[in-house]
Amino acid sequence: MPPLFLRTELIAEKQLIGHRRTMSLAANTTPELWRGFMQQRVTLPPPVGGVLYSLQVYPADYFTTFRPERTFEKWAALEATATSDLVIGFEKLTLPGGLYAVFLHKGPASDGPATFRYIFGTWLPNFGYVLDDRPHFEVLGAKYQNEVPDSEEEIWIPIKPR
């Protein structure tokens, strides 16, 4: 079942706090990144909106010359409040504002590749938008349960009109 397109949304800049790693899809270290983040996140203030962010910062030409071994920066993060101080062991990231296409992925996280194939191979070429060079991210809220079959997460893809 393809992901559900929810909406396009223009967001304001956000300040995030988290951990980051350079990785590739071929050498994916996402579980290690999240394990370290979750062990230390007890030292952080509660996340704004009660959600966590899984965020990817890709090189500008990443999708035009796609290869699974190309590296990108991956973040495990939460939105900071305006008064949050940086906690030792964490880094800050400014998520630029802009227009995003928002999709709902239902199912285990391991089904994610099929969801992304639909977004990039079917939805994006047919709906009048192109990728914008800003971070991509997933919002992990109360219904996110990683590999549980009824898990839900929102996938946010940066777009601009074609």
Buried (B, 14 or more C-beta within 10 A) or exposed (E): EEBEBEEEEEBEEBBBBBBBBEBBBEEEEBEEBBEBBEEBBEEBBEBBEEBBBBBBBBEEEBBEEEEEEBBBBBBBBBBBEEEBEEBEEBEEBEBEEBBBBBBBBBBBBEBBEBBBEBBBEEBBEEEEBEBBBBBBBBBBEEEBBEEEEEBBBBBBBBBEEE
